[in-house]
């Protein structure tokens, strides 16, 4: 067995810490990108809802067209919420229901 080299041990530790820091930077960048996408999806859904309401207020929709538009808007909002839920689960690693259940435990 060779001698224990403190310098070599510290160097390996430093390199490991540098790799961890690089991984952290990548994760932070990915999280920021996901948050940006979530914001864009929410803004799109709200813009669509506002546009629909504005058209309704101006009398641009017939009843059947309004019903169809409402259905499409609801589907778009449900899809956006589903995506946001999936992204949140991916980032946190915990499903929202699991969080709620664990927070209600004594």
C-alpha positions as a Python dict, from the first residue, in 0.01 Angstrom:
ca = {
    (1, 'X'): (0, 0, 0),
    (2, 'X'): (124, 344, -86),
    (3, 'X'): (136, 652, 129),
    (4, 'X'): (-178, 856, 169),
    (5, 'X'): (-134, 1182, -17),
    (6, 'X'): (-335, 1464, 135),
    (7, 'X'): (-276, 1676, -176),
    (8, 'X'): (-411, 1402, -406),
    (9, 'X'): (-710, 1351, -178),
    (10, 'X'): (-786, 1724, -173),
    (11, 'X'): (-748, 1743, -551),
    (12, 'X'): (-999, 1460, -603),
    (13, 'X'): (-1237, 1627, -360),
    (14, 'X'): (-1200, 1961, -542),
    (15, 'X'): (-1272, 1798, -880),
    (16, 'X'): (-1579, 1626, -736),
    (17, 'X'): (-1706, 1956, -600),
    (18, 'X'): (-1649, 2124, -936),
    (19, 'X'): (-1855, 1850, -1107),
    (20, 'X'): (-2134, 1895, -853),
    (21, 'X'): (-2131, 2272, -909),
    (22, 'X'): (-2155, 2218, -1286),
    (23, 'X'): (-2452, 1984, -1236),
    (24, 'X'): (-2618, 2240, -1008),
    (25, 'X'): (-2575, 2512, -1271),
    (26, 'X'): (-2733, 2285, -1533),
    (27, 'X'): (-3026, 2202, -1303),
    (28, 'X'): (-3084, 2568, -1217),
    (29, 'X'): (-3080, 2659, -1587),
    (30, 'X'): (-3329, 2380, -1662),
    (31, 'X'): (-3557, 2488, -1379),
    (32, 'X'): (-3553, 2846, -1505),
    (33, 'X'): (-3642, 2721, -1853),
    (34, 'X'): (-3932, 2515, -1715),
    (35, 'X'): (-4059, 2813, -1518),
    (36, 'X'): (-4042, 3025, -1832),
    (37, 'X'): (-4244, 2765, -2024),
    (38, 'X'): (-4500, 2745, -1744),
    (39, 'X'): (-4540, 3122, -1753),
    (40, 'X'): (-4582, 3123, -2131),
    (41, 'X'): (-4848, 2850, -2115),
    (42, 'X'): (-5041, 3034, -1845),
    (43, 'X'): (-5020, 3362, -2039),
    (44, 'X'): (-5143, 3192, -2357),
    (45, 'X'): (-5440, 3039, -2174),
    (46, 'X'): (-5530, 3371, -2011),
    (47, 'X'): (-5493, 3559, -2340),
    (48, 'X'): (-5724, 3311, -2513),
    (49, 'X'): (-5981, 3344, -2234),
    (50, 'X'): (-5963, 3725, -2245),
    (51, 'X'): (-5998, 3724, -2624),
    (52, 'X'): (-6303, 3500, -2601),
    (53, 'X'): (-6464, 3721, -2338),
    (54, 'X'): (-6391, 4034, -2540),
    (55, 'X'): (-6548, 3881, -2851),
    (56, 'X'): (-6849, 3778, -2646),
    (57, 'X'): (-6886, 4130, -2504),
    (58, 'X'): (-6875, 4273, -2855),
    (59, 'X'): (-7144, 4031, -2973),
    (60, 'X'): (-6917, 3857, -3224),
    (61, 'X'): (-7021, 3504, -3127),
    (62, 'X'): (-7338, 3315, -3202),
    (63, 'X'): (-7454, 3088, -2921),
    (64, 'X'): (-7337, 2768, -3088),
    (65, 'X'): (-7001, 2922, -3174),
    (66, 'X'): (-6965, 3048, -2817),
    (67, 'X'): (-7038, 2701, -2680),
    (68, 'X'): (-6774, 2548, -2908),
    (69, 'X'): (-6523, 2821, -2817),
    (70, 'X'): (-6589, 2766, -2446),
    (71, 'X'): (-6529, 2393, -2489),
    (72, 'X'): (-6204, 2456, -2676),
    (73, 'X'): (-6091, 2710, -2417),
    (74, 'X'): (-6165, 2469, -2132),
    (75, 'X'): (-5967, 2195, -2306),
    (76, 'X'): (-5675, 2434, -2361),
    (77, 'X'): (-5678, 2539, -1995),
    (78, 'X'): (-5703, 2176, -1879),
    (79, 'X'): (-5411, 2082, -2104),
    (80, 'X'): (-5204, 2373, -1975),
    (81, 'X'): (-5281, 2280, -1613),
    (82, 'X'): (-5195, 1917, -1681),
    (83, 'X'): (-4863, 2023, -1831),
    (84, 'X'): (-4792, 2256, -1539),
    (85, 'X'): (-4868, 1972, -1296),
    (86, 'X'): (-4634, 1738, -1482),
    (87, 'X'): (-4356, 1996, -1489),
    (88, 'X'): (-4402, 2068, -1117),
    (89, 'X'): (-4383, 1697, -1041),
    (90, 'X'): (-4071, 1665, -1255),
    (91, 'X'): (-3901, 1956, -1079),
    (92, 'X'): (-4004, 1866, -723),
    (93, 'X'): (-4017, 1491, -764),
    (94, 'X'): (-4343, 1486, -568),
    (95, 'X'): (-4698, 1471, -697),
    (96, 'X'): (-4918, 1754, -561),
    (97, 'X'): (-5156, 1499, -404),
    (98, 'X'): (-4866, 1336, -219),
    (99, 'X'): (-4755, 1673, -86),
    (100, 'X'): (-5107, 1746, 39),
    (101, 'X'): (-5136, 1405, 205),
    (102, 'X'): (-4800, 1432, 379),
    (103, 'X'): (-4874, 1786, 501),
    (104, 'X'): (-5196, 1671, 670),
    (105, 'X'): (-5021, 1400, 870),
    (106, 'X'): (-4949, 1473, 1238),
}
